[in-house]
Amino acid sequence: MEQLLPGTVYAIVHTPSSRLRLETFASTAGAHPVLVRRLVRLGLLNASADASGELWFDSEQLSEFGRLQRLRAGLSLNYAALGLVVELLDRIADLERALRRESPHTTGGRQWTPTA
């Protein structure tokens, strides 16, 4: 099991503020601001810009950043390919939710418990 390091900030932790400036977001996520900007340009993270061009992030994007980093490390993908994988995973999750809504008492496939 991976040991947590004291003083390390992990991206899955939400901060009390609902919106974070680029530098705060990057620092909290443990990433360089240039990487965060690249992920925004690739459409992997959502940000809004204010009148001066400053990027702002919803705090929920921290967990999305963590997801991207885990997928990148686990699958050894470049950031461009990561977009496709994330899109496919999101589509699968949407389809599974729809299937559960339509037939809430099934697993979507073969029945796993024996019937009498």
C-alpha positions as CSV (number, residue, x, y, z in Angstrom):
1,M,0.0,0.0,0.0
2,E,1.3,3.5,-0.9
3,Q,2.3,5.5,2.1
4,L,1.1,9.1,2.4
5,L,3.9,11.6,2.9
6,P,3.6,14.2,5.6
7,G,3.2,17.7,4.2
8,T,2.2,16.5,0.7
9,V,-0.9,17.9,-0.8
10,Y,-2.9,15.4,-2.8
11,A,-5.2,16.5,-5.7
12,I,-8.2,14.5,-4.5
13,V,-8.7,16.9,-1.6
14,H,-11.1,19.7,-2.1
15,T,-10.2,23.2,-0.8
16,P,-12.8,25.3,1.0
17,S,-12.8,27.9,-1.8
18,S,-15.0,27.0,-4.8
19,R,-12.8,28.9,-7.3
20,L,-9.0,28.8,-7.5
21,R,-6.5,31.0,-9.4
22,L,-4.1,29.1,-11.7
23,E,-1.2,29.4,-9.3
24,T,-3.2,28.2,-6.4
25,F,-4.7,25.3,-8.4
26,A,-1.3,24.2,-9.6
27,S,0.2,24.5,-6.2
28,T,-2.6,22.5,-4.6
29,A,-2.4,19.9,-7.3
30,G,1.3,19.6,-7.0
31,A,1.8,20.6,-10.7
32,H,3.5,23.3,-12.6
33,P,1.2,26.1,-13.9
34,V,2.5,25.5,-17.5
35,L,1.3,21.9,-17.3
36,V,-2.1,23.0,-16.0
37,R,-2.4,25.6,-18.9
38,R,-1.5,22.8,-21.4
39,L,-4.3,20.6,-19.9
40,V,-6.8,23.5,-20.3
41,R,-5.7,24.0,-23.9
42,L,-6.2,20.3,-24.6
43,G,-9.7,20.4,-23.1
44,L,-8.8,18.0,-20.3
45,L,-9.4,20.6,-17.5
46,N,-12.1,23.2,-17.5
47,A,-11.3,26.8,-16.5
48,S,-12.7,30.2,-17.0
49,A,-10.8,33.4,-17.7
50,D,-11.6,36.7,-16.1
51,A,-11.4,40.1,-17.9
52,S,-7.6,40.2,-17.4
53,G,-7.1,36.7,-18.8
54,E,-6.4,35.1,-15.4
55,L,-7.5,31.4,-15.4
56,W,-9.9,30.3,-12.6
57,F,-10.8,26.7,-11.7
58,D,-13.7,25.2,-9.8
59,S,-12.3,23.2,-6.9
60,E,-13.9,20.0,-8.4
61,Q,-11.2,20.2,-11.1
62,L,-8.7,19.1,-8.6
63,S,-10.2,15.7,-8.5
64,E,-10.3,15.7,-12.4
65,F,-6.6,16.6,-12.4
66,G,-5.9,13.7,-10.0
67,R,-7.9,11.4,-12.3
68,L,-5.8,12.6,-15.3
69,Q,-2.5,12.0,-13.5
70,R,-3.6,8.5,-12.3
71,L,-4.6,7.5,-15.9
72,R,-1.5,9.0,-17.4
73,A,0.8,7.1,-14.9
74,G,-1.2,3.9,-15.0
75,L,-1.6,3.6,-18.8
76,S,1.6,5.5,-19.8
77,L,-0.4,7.8,-22.1
78,N,0.6,11.1,-23.5
79,Y,-1.7,14.0,-22.7
80,A,-3.3,14.0,-26.2
81,A,-4.3,10.3,-26.0
82,L,-5.5,10.9,-22.5
83,G,-8.3,13.0,-23.8
84,L,-9.7,10.1,-25.8
85,V,-9.4,7.7,-22.9
86,V,-11.2,10.2,-20.6
87,E,-14.0,10.7,-23.2
88,L,-14.5,7.0,-23.5
89,L,-14.5,6.4,-19.8
90,D,-17.1,9.2,-19.3
91,R,-19.2,7.7,-22.1
92,I,-19.1,4.3,-20.5
93,A,-20.1,5.8,-17.1
94,D,-23.1,7.6,-18.8
95,L,-24.2,4.4,-20.5
96,E,-24.0,2.4,-17.2
97,R,-26.0,5.1,-15.4
98,A,-28.6,5.0,-18.1
99,L,-28.8,1.2,-18.0
100,R,-29.2,1.3,-14.2
101,R,-32.1,3.8,-14.5
102,E,-33.8,1.6,-17.1
103,S,-33.5,-1.6,-15.2
104,P,-32.4,-0.9,-11.6
105,H,-32.6,-4.6,-10.5
106,T,-30.1,-6.0,-13.0
107,T,-26.4,-5.7,-13.3
108,G,-26.6,-5.0,-17.0
109,G,-25.5,-8.5,-18.0
110,R,-25.8,-12.0,-16.8
111,Q,-27.5,-12.5,-13.5
112,W,-24.8,-13.3,-10.9
113,T,-27.0,-14.7,-8.2
114,P,-28.8,-18.0,-8.6
115,T,-32.5,-18.0,-8.7
116,A,-34.7,-20.6,-7.2
